[in-house]
Amino acid sequence: MKLAPYAKDRKLPSLQPGGELIVHRAGKRAVERTSRGFVKHLRAGKSADVAAATTTMGALAGGAGFSVPDVLETTEHSVTLSTVPGQPMMELEQDCWELAWDEWSAAWARMVQSDVRGSEGWQVHDAAAEADVVATWFGNVREHDPGELADRYAGRLTEVEGRIREALLTLDEPSRGSARSELVPAHRDLHDGQMLFDCGNRRMGLLDFDTAVLADRELDLTNLDVHVDLRVMQGLLSEDMAYVARVAIAEAARAVGADAHRMEVYREATRARLVCVYAFRPQWIPVAERLLDQLG
């Protein structure tokens, strides 16, 4: 392990000490809060795609009733975004929490059902692509193994990875899976950390559209649902508040015609991926182990 100098990264040349550094994944990306808004520092060649995805998905989300960031400036290595009003979800009191999920559920259904026919530039993320993402994370854990999960649970990880991959790859086989509906706009990293709520104006904010794609309608719903369970495991959310969120997610799933079988397959895939993600966070390795226990 090697410590990197603060706010310096040769692969992110636009990152310089000055603003408040929020996120820094060395060599990949950083997010900085400044007086103008938030600056995403990216590797060369990435900023145009991020700006385009933010604009395209943001237009759909804004039209559905979400508050979204505007792209203020794009350079070769950075994208500057406006701020979005609201509080982080984990900071909301009970009454605002309930309002937030009501607003999210209604706006999400409207966004997913937006007409994207004729739109250009959308990437497609199907079940096979999700299987590849999960496989990449399992590979990361085996290669680096910061919490020694790959050593302690080698057989279990192999079994889970194989089963999840098969389930995803057979989702669209008529004889084994269930019928796939038309692909819809998807955030592809939807969780409570991407959501803000302005309780006074009853307005839900949605952030970070870098990975926006066309995907199965079940993908985002299950990612959000599993993150609610995760927050309970982390001790960050009560069961009563989690119940409110789960009801809202279930209502959104009904509204957009999500398939129960596909929801369960994507839910398991999300748990498997989060086992690997949280294996890299030392304080949450016990949570990764609990997630692993829940699989299958």
C-alpha positions in Angstrom: 0.0 0.0 0.0 1.2 3.5 -0.9 -0.2 6.8 0.3 -0.8 9.3 -2.6 -0.3 13.0 -2.1 -3.4 15.0 -1.4 -5.3 16.3 -4.5 -2.5 15.2 -6.8 -2.8 12.6 -9.5 -0.7 12.5 -12.7 -3.6 10.7 -14.5 -6.0 13.4 -13.4 -4.1 16.6 -14.3 -7.0 18.9 -13.6 -7.1 17.9 -10.0 -5.2 20.5 -7.9 -5.3 21.4 -4.2 -7.9 24.1 -3.6 -11.5 22.9 -3.3 -12.9 20.3 -0.9 -12.0 16.8 -2.1 -15.0 14.6 -1.8 -13.9 11.4 -3.7 -10.5 10.4 -5.0 -10.0 7.0 -6.7 -6.4 7.2 -7.6 -5.8 7.2 -11.4 -9.5 7.0 -12.2 -11.6 9.9 -10.9 -12.0 12.5 -8.2 -14.9 14.8 -7.2 -14.2 18.2 -5.7 -16.6 20.7 -4.2 -15.9 24.3 -5.2 -17.7 27.7 -5.0 -19.2 27.0 -8.5 -20.5 23.5 -7.8 -18.9 20.1 -8.1 -16.0 19.3 -10.4 -15.5 15.7 -11.6 -11.8 15.1 -12.5 -11.5 12.3 -15.1 -8.9 10.6 -17.2 -8.3 11.9 -20.7 -11.2 11.1 -23.1 -13.8 10.5 -20.4 -15.2 14.0 -19.8 -17.2 14.3 -23.1 -19.1 11.0 -22.4 -19.8 12.0 -18.8 -21.1 15.4 -19.9 -23.3 13.8 -22.6 -24.7 11.2 -20.3 -25.4 13.8 -17.6 -27.3 16.0 -20.1 -29.3 13.2 -21.8 -30.3 11.3 -18.6 -30.7 14.6 -16.7 -33.2 15.8 -19.2 -35.3 12.7 -18.8 -35.0 12.8 -15.0 -35.8 16.5 -14.9 -38.8 16.0 -17.1 -40.1 13.4 -14.7 -39.9 15.7 -11.7 -36.4 15.2 -10.3 -34.0 18.0 -9.5 -30.8 17.3 -11.5 -27.4 19.0 -11.9 -26.6 21.1 -15.0 -23.4 20.8 -16.9 -21.6 24.1 -16.4 -18.3 23.5 -18.1 -16.5 20.6 -19.8 -12.7 20.4 -20.3 -10.5 17.6 -21.6 -10.1 16.3 -18.0 -13.1 17.6 -16.0 -16.8 18.3 -15.9 -18.2 21.0 -13.7 -21.8 20.5 -12.4 -24.2 22.7 -10.6 -25.4 21.9 -7.1 -28.8 20.2 -6.4 -30.8 21.4 -3.4 -31.7 18.9 -0.7 -30.4 16.8 2.2 -28.7 13.4 1.9 -31.3 10.6 2.4 -29.5 9.2 5.5 -29.9 12.6 7.2 -33.7 12.9 6.8 -36.1 12.7 9.7 -39.0 10.2 9.6 -41.6 12.6 8.2 -39.3 13.9 5.4 -38.1 10.3 4.8 -41.7 9.2 4.0 -42.3 12.2 1.8 -39.0 11.5 -0.1 -39.9 8.0 -1.0 -43.4 9.0 -2.1 -41.9 11.6 -4.4 -39.1 9.2 -5.6 -41.5 6.4 -6.5 -43.8 8.6 -8.6 -41.0 10.4 -10.4 -39.1 7.2 -11.0 -42.0 5.6 -12.7 -42.5 8.6 -14.9 -38.8 8.6 -15.9 -38.5 4.9 -16.7 -41.6 5.2 -18.9 -40.2 8.2 -20.8 -40.1 7.8 -24.6 -36.5 7.3 -25.8 -37.3 6.1 -29.3 -35.2 7.9 -31.8 -32.6 9.0 -29.2 -29.0 8.5 -30.1 -26.0 7.8 -28.1 -27.5 5.4 -25.5 -25.3 2.5 -24.5 -27.1 -0.8 -23.8 -26.5 -2.7 -20.6 -28.2 -6.1 -20.7 -28.1 -9.1 -18.3 -24.9 -10.4 -20.0 -23.2 -7.0 -19.4 -24.3 -7.2 -15.8 -22.8 -10.7 -15.5 -19.5 -9.3 -16.8 -19.6 -6.5 -14.1 -20.1 -9.1 -11.4 -17.3 -11.2 -12.8 -15.0 -8.2 -12.8 -15.6 -7.6 -9.1 -15.0 -11.2 -8.2 -11.7 -11.0 -10.1 -10.8 -7.8 -8.2 -11.3 -9.6 -4.9 -9.3 -12.6 -5.9 -6.4 -10.5 -7.2 -6.2 -8.1 -4.2 -8.2 -9.8 -1.4 -7.9 -7.0 1.2 -10.1 -8.7 3.7 -8.9 -12.3 2.9 -12.4 -13.2 1.6 -10.9 -15.0 -1.4 -8.8 -17.1 0.9 -11.3 -17.8 3.6 -14.3 -18.3 1.3 -12.7 -19.6 -1.9 -15.2 -22.4 -2.6 -18.2 -20.3 -1.7 -17.2 -17.4 -3.9 -16.7 -19.8 -6.9 -20.1 -21.4 -6.3 -21.9 -18.0 -6.0 -20.1 -16.5 -9.0 -21.0 -19.4 -11.3 -24.6 -19.5 -10.1 -25.2 -15.8 -10.5 -23.6 -15.8 -14.0 -25.7 -18.6 -15.2 -28.9 -17.0 -13.8 -28.1 -13.7 -15.6 -27.1 -15.3 -18.9 -30.2 -17.4 -19.1 -32.6 -14.6 -18.1 -33.5 -14.0 -21.8 -33.8 -17.6 -22.9 -37.5 -18.2 -23.4 -37.3 -21.8 -22.1 -35.5 -20.9 -18.9 -35.9 -17.2 -18.1 -38.8 -14.7 -18.4 -39.8 -12.4 -21.2 -37.7 -9.2 -21.3 -39.6 -6.0 -21.7 -38.3 -3.1 -23.8 -35.1 -1.6 -22.3 -35.6 1.6 -20.4 -33.5 4.5 -19.2 -31.4 3.3 -16.3 -29.0 5.1 -13.8 -27.0 1.9 -13.3 -25.6 3.1 -9.9 -28.8 3.9 -8.1 -28.6 4.0 -4.3 -29.4 6.4 -1.5 -26.1 8.2 -1.9 -27.3 9.4 -5.3 -30.5 10.9 -3.9 -31.2 14.2 -2.1 -34.5 15.5 -0.8 -35.7 19.1 -0.4 -38.4 18.5 2.2 -39.7 22.1 2.1 -40.4 21.9 -1.6 -41.1 18.2 -1.7 -38.5 17.8 -4.5 -36.3 14.7 -5.0 -32.8 15.3 -6.4 -31.0 12.7 -8.4 -27.2 12.8 -9.0 -24.4 11.2 -10.9 -25.6 10.0 -14.4 -22.1 9.0 -15.6 -23.2 5.4 -16.1 -26.6 6.0 -17.6 -27.7 3.4 -20.1 -30.7 1.5 -21.5 -31.2 -1.5 -19.4 -33.8 -3.8 -17.8 -36.2 -2.0 -15.6 -35.4 -4.3 -12.8 -31.7 -3.4 -12.6 -31.9 0.0 -10.8 -34.8 -1.1 -8.6 -33.0 -4.1 -7.2 -29.7 -2.1 -6.7 -31.6 0.4 -4.7 -33.5 -2.3 -2.7 -30.4 -4.2 -1.8 -28.7 -0.9 -0.7 -31.6 -0.4 1.7 -30.9 -3.8 3.3 -27.2 -2.9 3.4 -27.9 0.3 5.3 -29.8 -1.7 7.9 -26.9 -4.1 8.2 -24.5 -1.2 8.6 -26.6 0.2 11.5 -27.3 3.4 9.5 -31.1 2.8 9.0 -33.8 1.5 11.2 -36.1 -1.4 10.1 -39.1 0.9 10.3 -37.6 3.4 7.9 -36.3 0.6 5.7 -39.9 -0.7 5.4 -41.0 2.7 4.0 -38.3 2.5 1.3 -39.1 -1.1 0.4 -42.8 -0.3 0.0 -42.0 2.6 -2.3 -39.6 0.5 -4.4 -42.2 -2.3 -4.7 -44.8 0.3 -5.8 -42.4 1.7 -8.4 -41.7 -1.9 -9.6 -45.5 -2.5 -10.1 -45.9 0.8 -11.8 -43.2 0.1 -14.4 -44.2 -3.6 -14.9 -41.1 -5.1 -13.4 -41.0 -8.9 -13.5 -40.7 -10.8 -10.2 -38.3 -13.4 -11.4 -36.0 -10.9 -13.1 -36.1 -8.8 -9.9 -34.8 -11.8 -7.9 -32.0 -12.6 -10.3 -30.8 -9.0 -10.4 -31.2 -8.7 -6.6 -28.9 -11.7 -6.1 -26.4 -10.2 -8.6 -26.4 -7.0 -6.7 -25.7 -8.7 -3.4 -22.9 -10.7 -5.0 -21.3 -7.5 -6.4 -21.6 -5.7 -3.1 -19.9 -8.6 -1.3 -16.9 -7.7 -3.5 -17.2 -3.9 -3.2 -17.4 -4.0 0.6 -14.5 -6.5 0.8 -12.4 -3.4 0.0 -13.7 -1.4 2.9 -12.0 -2.7 6.1 -14.7 -1.5 8.6 -17.4 -3.2 6.5 -15.8 -6.7 5.9 -18.2 -8.3 8.4 -21.1 -6.8 6.4 -19.6 -8.3 3.2 -19.6 -11.7 5.0 -23.2 -11.3 6.0 -24.2 -10.5 2.4 -22.3 -13.6 1.3 -24.3 -15.7 3.8 -27.5 -14.3 2.3 -26.8 -15.4 -1.2 -28.7 -18.5 -2.3 
